[in-house]
Amino acid sequence: MFVFETQLKRLKHEVLKQVAILAKDDRLTKEELEKIPYEVIQGEKPTYRCCVYKERAIVTERVKLAAGYLPNGDNAEEEYIDIRPEDQIVYIIEAACDRCPINKYTVTEACRGCITHKCMEVCPANAMIKVNGKAYINQELCKECGMCKKVCPYDAISEVMRPCKVSCPTGALTVSTEDRRAMINEPECISCGNCVSACPFGAISDKSFIVPVAKRLVRNRKMYAVVAPAIAGQFGPKITMGQVRTALKNVGFIDMIEAACGADAVTIHESKEFVERMEKGDKYMTNSCCPGFLNYIEKKYPDQAEKISTTVSPMVATARYIKEKDEDAKVVFIGPCIAKKNEAKREGIKDAVDYVLTFEEIAALLDAFGTDPELCEDSNVDEASVFGRGFAIGGGLTAAIENYVKDSGIDAEFKPVKVSGVAEVKKAMTMAKAGRLGGNFIEGMMCEGGCVGGPGTIMPQLKTKAILTRFNNQSSKKAVLENEKIHEFENLNLER
């Protein structure tokens, strides 16, 4: 049914699928959950770890996260239905952590054994010694200050960091000095999911809401799916968005609505907000549609938080649109983003979006219900403009605002700075804080390339970007103002 690029994604899918089946069949008990590791890891021959016992231990922790329980310990409770503000989103799966035996600084063969010994002179811990004429670092004494690397004239000292730690934009991911185990400092975590993507051992994962969604579907509750445009290509190059809509309706969703429709409304609201801020004298404004970027500013640049747009994200705008029409509706956002799970529980927003599932999770849910999108009937999906759908790719929001500003005749100087990925975002915010931005609007996306590079995707953006572009261009609405539905958003509250 689904094609997976890596063994890890296949494993995650199977665990999520098995948990969803139990939820669907109303068999979600501790005894049934404990059977899953033996169903997923069969036989006595390991396939990716030292032994099947370790493999099953890892799957056990994955099962807990998939079922919505706390990992690395006893189940916190039998079940929960609603997103709770106190819930952590991203967790370390201790059994899976390789405790990467990496020495941050190491002397390489490039060392010339010079007689000035600058590296030894600057070392505050006396960890740098000379062995057989060459420099050598005593790792037991090394404090990893990096002074030796800075002064070496031959650049003979290499710096290597654990992938998870390098990927974390806020320094929330640390390493235990006792056993080298990765740890997350929750107050600093922005739930961006970079560490989830970066860990080669799949030792970091997010808590899932697949259980309450599956239960509500079989109970015929009113559930609407709001789907991010980045879903194009995730189930294969031949699967249309119309087939995805049919598949979702087949498993019990009332309907599927494009988040891109909300993106068109957000474009107009954010454009007007930008003009007002510039007239007021603000130096710049940032977007707010990427929750990882928003959280990053609030935690690392709190003095710049007032520059964040107060406009809601397309996810929230679309959810409010649905609930305005159907007050009994429950909304499930389906996207590539883990940080959206964090956004959904924000004060003032949590009443709009009830659950968030990643593309990985919705694939597992469809599989659990025995629904294959490839076998589903195609239907017409044409609710959003080409620019609203373009939000999924870095620079898409900027393009949408430029289109609206041009077509509406707004007289404003719009000088965007488009950045995606940790390094670019950090540089842009540093420059903005110093008053040297070189623009008056920052479109920041924490994932490389935009939402298409999110941690909850099934397929990499190299394989889906062209499919997404083709899907975007299929829209009959070639400008933001051509979307007739945006008038239905006019009376909605689009403020965070």
Rosetta blueprint (number, residue, H / E / L):
1 M L
2 F L
3 V L
4 F L
5 E L
6 T L
7 Q H
8 L H
9 K H
10 R H
11 L H
12 K H
13 H H
14 E H
15 V H
16 L H
17 K H
18 Q H
19 V H
20 A H
21 I H
22 L H
23 A H
24 K H
25 D L
26 D L
27 R L
28 L L
29 T L
30 K H
31 E H
32 E H
33 L H
34 E H
35 K H
36 I H
37 P H
38 Y H
39 E H
40 V H
41 I L
42 Q L
43 G L
44 E L
45 K L
46 P L
47 T L
48 Y L
49 R L
50 C L
51 C L
52 V H
53 Y H
54 K H
55 E H
56 R H
57 A H
58 I H
59 V H
60 T H
61 E H
62 R H
63 V H
64 K H
65 L H
66 A H
67 A L
68 G L
69 Y L
70 L L
71 P L
72 N L
73 G L
74 D L
75 N L
76 A L
77 E L
78 E L
79 E L
80 Y L
81 I L
82 D L
83 I L
84 R L
85 P L
86 E L
87 D L
88 Q L
89 I L
90 V E
91 Y E
92 I E
93 I L
94 E H
95 A H
96 A H
97 C L
98 D L
99 R L
100 C L
101 P L
102 I L
103 N L
104 K L
105 Y E
106 T E
107 V E
108 T L
109 E L
110 A L
111 C L
112 R L
113 G L
114 C L
115 I L
116 T L
117 H L
118 K H
119 C H
120 M H
121 E H
122 V H
123 C L
124 P L
125 A L
126 N L
127 A L
128 M E
129 I E
130 K E
131 V E
132 N L
133 G L
134 K E
135 A E
136 Y E
137 I E
138 N L
139 Q L
140 E L
141 L L
142 C L
143 K L
144 E L
145 C L
146 G L
147 M H
148 C H
149 K H
150 K H
151 V H
152 C L
153 P L
154 Y L
155 D L
156 A L
157 I E
158 S E
159 E E
160 V L
161 M L
162 R L
163 P H
164 C H
165 K H
166 V H
167 S H
168 C L
169 P L
170 T L
171 G L
172 A L
173 L E
174 T E
175 V E
176 S L
177 T L
178 E L
179 D L
180 R L
181 R L
182 A E
183 M E
184 I E
185 N L
186 E H
187 P H
188 E H
189 C L
190 I L
191 S L
192 C L
193 G L
194 N H
195 C H
196 V H
197 S H
198 A H
199 C L
200 P L
201 F L
202 G L
203 A L
204 I E
205 S E
206 D E
207 K L
208 S L
209 F L
210 I H
211 V H
212 P H
213 V H
214 A H
215 K H
216 R H
217 L H
218 V H
219 R L
220 N L
221 R L
222 K L
223 M E
224 Y E
225 A E
226 V E
227 V E
228 A L
229 P H
230 A H
231 I H
232 A L
233 G L
234 Q L
235 F L
236 G L
237 P L
238 K L
239 I L
240 T L
241 M H
242 G H
243 Q H
244 V H
245 R H
246 T H
247 A H
248 L H
249 K H
250 N H
251 V L
252 G L
253 F L
254 I L
255 D E
256 M E
257 I E
258 E E
259 A H
260 A H
261 C H
262 G H
263 A H
264 D H
265 A H
266 V H
267 T H
268 I H
269 H H
270 E H
271 S H
272 K H
273 E H
274 F H
275 V H
276 E H
277 R H
278 M H
279 E H
280 K H
281 G L
282 D L
283 K L
284 Y L
285 M E
286 T E
287 N L
288 S L
289 C L
290 C L
291 P H
292 G H
293 F H
294 L H
295 N H
296 Y H
297 I H
298 E H
299 K H
300 K H
301 Y L
302 P H
303 D H
304 Q H
305 A H
306 E H
307 K H
308 I E
309 S L
310 T L
311 T E
312 V L
313 S L
314 P H
315 M H
316 V H
317 A H
318 T H
319 A H
320 R H
321 Y H
322 I H
323 K H
324 E H
325 K H
326 D L
327 E L
328 D L
329 A L
330 K E
331 V E
332 V E
333 F E
334 I E
335 G E
336 P L
337 C L
338 I L
339 A H
340 K H
341 K H
342 N H
343 E H
344 A L
345 K L
346 R L
347 E L
348 G L
349 I L
350 K L
351 D L
352 A L
353 V L
354 D L
355 Y E
356 V E
357 L E
358 T E
359 F H
360 E H
361 E H
362 I H
363 A H
364 A H
365 L H
366 L H
367 D H
368 A H
369 F L
370 G L
371 T L
372 D L
373 P H
374 E H
375 L H
376 C L
377 E L
378 D L
379 S L
380 N L
381 V L
382 D L
383 E L
384 A L
385 S L
386 V H
387 F H
388 G H
389 R H
390 G H
391 F H
392 A H
393 I L
394 G L
395 G L
396 G H
397 L H
398 T H
399 A H
400 A H
401 I H
402 E H
403 N H
404 Y H
405 V H
406 K H
407 D H
408 S H
409 G L
410 I L
411 D L
412 A L
413 E L
414 F L
415 K L
416 P E
417 V E
418 K E
419 V E
420 S E
421 G L
422 V H
423 A H
424 E H
425 V H
426 K H
427 K H
428 A H
429 M H
430 T H
431 M H
432 A H
433 K H
434 A L
435 G L
436 R L
437 L L
438 G L
439 G L
440 N L
441 F E
442 I E
443 E E
444 G E
445 M E
446 M L
447 C L
448 E L
449 G L
450 G L
451 C H
452 V H
453 G H
454 G L
455 P L
456 G L
457 T L
458 I L
459 M L
460 P L
461 Q H
462 L H
463 K H
464 T H
465 K H
466 A H
467 I H
468 L H
469 T H
470 R H
471 F H
472 N H
473 N H
474 Q L
475 S L
476 S L
477 K L
478 K L
479 A L
480 V H
481 L H
482 E H
483 N L
484 E H
485 K H
486 I H
487 H H
488 E H
489 F H
490 E L
491 N L
492 L L
493 N L
494 L L
495 E E
496 R L
